């Protein structure tokens, strides 16, 4: 996707760095990540592990022995 800079209107250049990707304006050096998806930042590894443990605990408590 090619976006224009919200600051000066020039076409932005993508700076691809995995989850930290963003666009940079070559004219005024403003940055933006609106076209990269959600505003929510990616979770770190510890947060993901905690979420998995919570899910496993929930599943174990709510398993039915039908």
Secondary structure as the mmCIF struct_conf table of DSSP 4:
data_model
#
loop_
_struct_conf.conf_type_id
_struct_conf.id
_struct_conf.beg_label_comp_id
_struct_conf.beg_label_asym_id
_struct_conf.beg_label_seq_id
_struct_conf.end_label_comp_id
_struct_conf.end_label_asym_id
_struct_conf.end_label_seq_id
STRN STRN1 UNK A 4 UNK A 4
TURN_TY1_P TURN_TY1_P1 UNK A 6 UNK A 8
HELX_LH_PP_P HELX_LH_PP_P1 UNK A 10 UNK A 10
STRN STRN2 UNK A 11 UNK A 11
STRN STRN3 UNK A 12 UNK A 15
HELX_RH_3T_P HELX_RH_3T_P1 UNK A 18 UNK A 20
STRN STRN4 UNK A 22 UNK A 25
TURN_TY1_P TURN_TY1_P2 UNK A 26 UNK A 28
STRN STRN5 UNK A 31 UNK A 32
HELX_RH_3T_P HELX_RH_3T_P2 UNK A 34 UNK A 36
BEND BEND1 UNK A 37 UNK A 37
BEND BEND2 UNK A 39 UNK A 40
HELX_LH_PP_P HELX_LH_PP_P2 UNK A 41 UNK A 44
HELX_RH_AL_P HELX_RH_AL_P1 UNK A 45 UNK A 61
TURN_TY1_P TURN_TY1_P3 UNK A 62 UNK A 62
#
